[in-house]
Amino acid sequence: MTITLGIFLTYLEDMCPVYNEKVLPTRVVNGLLFFTPKSFYSEKNAIYMCPYHRITEERLQSEDYIVFTILPQNEIPDMQKNVIYFPSHISFMEIANRYHHLMNQFTSWDKTAHQLLLEGCSFDEYINHGTRIIPYPIQFFDPSLNVTAMSIPEVDVPSEFYDSAEIGYAPPDVFSKIQHSNILAQLQRSSKAIVKPSITKKEDFVIYRCHKTQNNVIGYTLVYCGTTKPDQGLVDICELFFTNLDLYYLSTQKAQQTSANMYGYFLSALMSSHKGKGEKWISDRAKSVQIPTTSNFQLVKMHFDENTDAAKYVCNLLHRYFPHLYAFLFEGELFLLLFSKNLTADKPAFDTTLKQIDEILDKYPYRYYISNPFTYLSDIYYARKQCNEMQEITSSKQISYGKHMHYLDFIFYHCFHYLERDYDLDFLVWPQYKKICQYDAEYNTNYAQTLKEFLKNNGSLKETADALGMHRNSIDKRIKKIESLFDINLSNLQSMILLHWSIALAEYKK
């Protein structure tokens, strides 16, 4: 990390320094030293604090060095190019203390930024730390000029910030003006931040920066400065942050993913907690990631049983072969967001898509946990809870359900999990089902299995017969015999519910 003279002078503004306009504020400061008679000024770009009566010596005229001096009262400075003058009430010790405080502040900030990077922090965490040194509102754009994030400090925010402050898109008028201006070309040619008037309000100033890796544009950052043109010191402070941001993009390999995976940040925020932001907040951000909000969504958690590194690899694989699945990683787990325009879509429609994935990943040990359908994205928090509950309970109870577990099939297990804390689950089994199981044990009739397949196939005699390898007429006779023996009516809704409940309870207790 390097501190420029401009940054130091910005932090010394209250000391009222006076200097020649030809002093280069962008030059790097390599240290702060006191002048002594034995000083040889061997440190190029170092700042030497020198008594005023010594600055006229020939060896102090070199522009390789920066000289700070205290101007005697009523003395007029001669404005040498490498000399910066301070009023007589300022002491060298005050300047030195300010310098060391500045260096400690920025060194600590830089160290923390790199530590966050090593820990694999999120984009939001990184910019929240980075913007601590910038007291102005900032917006972050992807290469298509969609807003990916923003930082709003407690200061007066210029008008343009609100004109394009919605996460996920730039308003058409702002986008058009940016596209038709020459600023994008200037940014892409420059490796540093530049200052320009605002696109929509000429009296406002903005610091622009283009971020690139391997000559590919991966994003833009805009710092809104208001009506006062920023000095070089502020620009250099912003550049410190921008340089760290470049490192973030490079180290976390976001160069190819920032735009394509922007929905990952969006969905992760929604999955972390129930936001309750309102329909417009959801709609605006969903537009930016091209996720429709009027579809029937289901969240799918792909849990890998053995290889914990598989999730990241499979996520990249799904991006390539199934881009419409919205695969993303959250807390190390792989999730898919499936949707259908048909709000009445049932399980088989989604199962078909998942089976296509199975064909590619046939060697991987994983299972699907599939939430209930939901229409509004704000419900994704509860969809994730459904997926996690399914994984936790079915794993602990070793419930056999194959590779696909739908919450619709799991809901009874969820109830049993909480009921067994206070009840002996045997008390909750339908007495008629107990009689059927006892009869099976005594006469080896397998009636309980017949009823399970009958319910699983929605009362279809043909599908039940196929599942059991029997003739349809044989199943019809068996169902009628069960109804007669145990005095139940399988056409009665209440009987069907009690039977379904008891079969699920038996599965849960195994």
N, C-alpha and C positions, 0 to 999 in steps of 0.2 A: 504494500500500500504506500502511495506517495502523497505528500501534502504539498500543494502549490503555494506560491507566494500569495496568489489571489485569495485562497481559502483563509490563510493566516490574517490577511488584511481585513477580510470580512469579519473575522472574530475580534479584530482590534478597532472596529469602526467607532466605538464609544470613546476611544482614546484620541480620535481626530488626527490620524496620520496625514501628512502632506508629502506628495511625491510627484515627480515628473511623469507626465502621461506616457512617456516612452519606456517607463519601467515595464518589463514584461511580467504581468501577473501570473502567466501560465508556467513560469519557470519553477522547477521543483526545488523545494527547500530541503537541504541535506543536513541541517542542524543549526543550533543557535549557540554562538560562542561569545565570550567577552573579549574585547580587545585588550591586549597587554603589550608592553614595549617589546616583548620577545615573540609576538605573533608574526608568523610568516604567511598567513592567509593561503594555506595550502589546500583548504577545502573549497573546491569549486561549488558555487551555488549555496554556500553556507551563509547564514546571517551573522554578521559581526556587530556587536553593540559597542560603539566607539564614542568617546567624548568629542564634542563638537570641535574643539580646537585642534584635533588631530586629523580631521577628514580632508584637510587641504594638502596633506602630504602626498607625494607622487604615487606611492605604492597603494594608496587607497582609491585611485582613480579607475582601476580595472573594473570592467563590467562583468568579470567572472564572479564577483562577490557582491553581496547585498549588504549595505551598511545601514544600521539603525542608529540614530543619534538624537540627543535631546537638544532642542533649539533654545538657546538662552532667550530670556524675556527681551522683547523689542528687537530681536535680531531677525533679519530678513534672509531666508534660505536662498542659496544660489542654484537650487534645483538640479543638482547633478543627477545623471541618469541612474546611478546605482545607489543613491542615498534616499532614505525615507526619514522624514523629520517628525518628531513628536513634541508637543507643547512642554513648556518648562515644568509644569506641575506633575508630569509623568516621570516615573523612575524606571531605570533599567530592570530592577527587581520585579516590578509589576508586569513588564513585558515578558520577562523570563517565566514568571509564574503562569501567565496566560498561555504561553507557548507549550509549557509542559502539561498543563491541564488539557489543552487542545489535543496534543499527541496521545495522552492517556485515553481521552474520550474516543478518538478515532481508532486507536489500536485495539481497544476493548470491543468496539463495534465490529471491526473487521474480523477479529478472532471469533466472536460469537457467530457472525455470518458464515464463516467457514466451518465452524462446528455444526451448525444447522445443516449445512450442505453434506457433511460427512454422515450425519445421522439420518439422511434421507427425508428431510422435512417436506411438507407440502408447499405448493406455490404460494398459497395465502400466508403461511407462516413465514416464508422467506421475505415476501414483500412487506409484511407487517414489521419485521425487524429492520429491514432496509430503510423504510420510510421514516424511521425515528430521527434521522439526521436531516430530513427534508420537511420543512414546515409548510408545505403547499400541497394542494390536492393533486393527485396523480391518477392517470388512467393508463391501463395496459390493453393493447390491441393485438389481435392475431394478424397474420399477413393479409387477410381479407377485410381488415378494419372493423371486425366485430370486437366489442369490448369484452375482455376476458376477466378483468378485475379492476378495482379502484380503491384508492385510499383517500379518506376525507378527514383531514385534521380539523381542530377547532379554530379555524380562522375564516375570514370572509372568503367565500368561494366565488370566483368570477362566473359570469353568466354562461359562458360556453360550456363549462363543466356540466351544468344542469341540462344544456341542450343535448348532450350525448351521454348522459350519466346512467342510462339503463344498461344493466349488465346484459351482454349478449348481442347487441346490435348497435350500429351507428345510424342515427336518423337519416333518411334519404337526402335531406338538404345538406347536412354536414358531409355525408359521404360523397355527394356530387361535387361539392366545393373542393374537397381534398383531392379527389380524382382529377379535377380539371386544373388544379394548381400545379406549380412546379416543385412543390415541397417534397413529394415522395422521391423524385429523382435526386434531389439534393441530399436527402437523408440517406438514400442507398449508396451514394458516392462517398459520403462522409463516414469516418470511423469514430467520430466524436459527436457530442451533443451540440446542437445549434439552437440559436435563439431567433424566433420569428414572431411577427404579429399573429394574433389568433385568426383562424379561418373565418369565423362568423362575426367577430367583433374586433375591428382593427386596433382599437385602443388598448386591448388586452395583449399581454405578451405570454408566449409559451416556449418552454424548452422542449425540443423534440429530440428523440434519439431512435435510431434504427438498430435492431439487434440481428446479427447474422452469425451463422456458423458455416464454414466451408462455402462462403459466398452466397449462401441461401438465406433469404430474409425469413426470420422466424417470429418477428413481432415488432411492435413500436411502443414506445413509452412517451407520454406527454405530461409535462409538469406545468400547471397553470399558475402563472405568477401575478396575475392582476394587471393593473395599469402602470406599475413601476417596472421599468426594464431591469432585468436581473444583471448584477455585476458579474465579472468573471469568476469571482470567488464562489458565488452561488452555483454557477454553471459547473465549476470544478467539483463542488460537493455532490451535485447530482451525478457527475461523471463517475465519482467513486462508487456510488450505488449502481449505476448502469454497468460498470465493469464487473462488479460482483454478480449482477443479474445475468450478464453474458456467461459467466462461469457456471451459474446455476443451469442455464439452458444447455450448455455444453456437457457438464458433468452428469446431468440426469437424462441426457439424450432426448431432450424435448424438441430438438430441431425438426424432426419429422412428425412429431405427435401433437404439438401445441394446438393446431387448428383441429385436426382430426379427432383428438381425444378431449376437446374442451368439455364435452358432456361429462367426462369423468369427474372433473372438479365440481360441476353442477350437481350431479347425482350423489357424489360423496357428501356434499353439504346437506342434501336432503336426507340422506341415510343416517347421518350422525345424530340428528334430533328432529323432533316434529317442529318445523319452522313456523307454520301458521302465518305465512307472509301474505296470503291472499291470492286470488286467482290471477290477477294481473302480474304479480311477481313471478309466478310459475310460468305463465304464458310467455312473457318476454324472454325468459331465459331458455325456455323450451324451443322457441323459434331459432335462437342462435345455434343450437345443437341439432336442429332439424328433427326434433322429436315431437310428433303430434300429441296434442293434449286431449283429443276427442276420440281416443281409441281405447280398446280394452287391453290393459297392460297386465302382465304377470312377471314378477321377479323370480329369477331362477338362480339358485346358488349351486355352483359346481364345487363339490368338496372332494379333494383328492385324499385318498386314504393313507398313502404311504409317502410319495415324493412331494415334499412341500415346495420344491422349486418348480414343479410342473405348472402351477397356476399362471406364472408370468409367461412361460413359453406358449402355453395353450391360448392365453389371451391374445398374443401377437398372431398366432395361427388363425384364430377366429376372425381377427380384424381383416386378414387377407382373404379368407374363403367365405366368411359369413358377415360382411360389413353391416348388414341390416339387423344383426342381433344385438348391437350395442353392448358388446362385451367390455367389462371394465373391472379393475382391481379395487377392492376396498378392504383395508386392514389385512392385506395379505391373502384374501379370499377372492375367488373369481365369481363374478355375477354376470348374468345376461338379463336384458330387458326385452321381453317379447311383447309384441302388440299385434292386434288384428283390427281392421276397420269394422269387422262384424262384431258388434257388442254381444251377440249371442253365441259367439264361438265357444266350443267346449274343449275338453282335454285332448281328444284325438288330433285336433288341428295343431296344437302346440307339440304334442308328442311326435308328430311327423317330422317337425323341424329338429327336434332333439335327437331323433333316430338318425337323421342325416349326419349329425355331429358324431354320433356313436360309430358310424361306419369309418370315419377318419381316425378316431381316437380309440379304436378297439383294444389297444394294448394297455391303456391307462386305467388304473383302478380308481374310479370316481363314482359319485352318486349325484343325482339331481334332487334338490329340494325346491318345490315350486309353490309360490304363494297363491292365495286367492286372486282372482281378477280384480283390478281396481281401475277407476277411470281417471282420477286426478293424481298428478305426480306427488302432491303433498302426502299421499298415503304410502309412499315408498318406505318411510320409516317403519310403519307397522308391517309392511310386506317383508322387510328384512327380519323383523322380530319373529314372524311366522317361520321363515326359513331357518333361523337359528334355533328356535324351539323344536322344530322337526328334527334337526340334526342331533341336538342334545338328547332328546327323549328317546328317539328310535335307536340311537347308539347305546345309551345306557340300558335300555330294555331289550336290546338285540332283537327288535321286531323285524321280521323278514318281509320285505316289500319290493324286492327287485331294485332296479336302477333308478326308477322314477318314483318320487314321493310327492304327491299333491296334498296341499293342505286340506282340500275337500275330503280326502280319504283319512286325514290325520286328526281331524277336529275332535273326534271322540277320544283319541289317545291323549290329546291335550287336556281335555276335561278330566280324564282319569288321573293324570299326573298330579293335578291339584286336589282332587277329591280324596285320593288315598292318604293324604296327610291327616285327614280327620275321620275317615270311614274305612271299615273293612270292605273291600270291593266286592266280596261275595254277597253282601247284602244288596248290591245294586244290580245283580243279575236277574233277569226276568224268570220267575219260577218255571214257566212253561219251557224255557230253553234248558233249564237245569234237568227237567224231566227227559227232554230229547237226548241230552248228552248221557244221562244215566241209562236210557234205553239202548243207545248205541253201544255202551260199554258192556251191557248184559247180553245183547242179541247180535252184536257186530253188524249193525244195519247201515251205519254211515249216513244217517239222516242229517246230522249237523253239517257235514260237508256239502250235502246236496242243497241245503238251505243257503249255505254261504255262497255257492256258485249261482243259485237262483237269484239272490239279491245282487250279486256282483254283475250279473247280466240283465239287470233291470226287469226281472220277471219274465224274460224270454225263454220259453220252453226249448226252442231249437238251439239257442246259444248255450243254454245250460247243458243240454244233451251232448252237444259237441265238446264242451269242456270236460265232461265226465266220460266221454266215449260211449254213450248210450243212445238208444233210439228215442225220438221225441215222445212217442206214446208211452214209453216206459217211464220217462220223467213225469209226464202228466199223471200217470197212475200213482207214482210215488208221492207227488205233492198232495194229491187228494187223500192218500192214506195217512200222511203226516197230519193233515188238517183234521181227519177223523179221529186218529189215535189220541191227539193231544188237545182236541177241542179248540183249535185256533183257525182263524180265517185270514189267509194270506192276501185277500183282496181288501182287507181292512187296513187303513193307513196307520192307526195306532199300533196294531200288531206288527206291521212291517218295521215301524220305528223301534219298538221294543226288541224285536228280533235283531235288527241291525246293531243296536246298542250292545246287546248281550254278546253277539259274535265278536264285535270289536273289543269288548272287555275281556273275552277269553283269549284273544290274540295278545292283548296287552299284558295279561297275567302270566303268559308262558315263560 
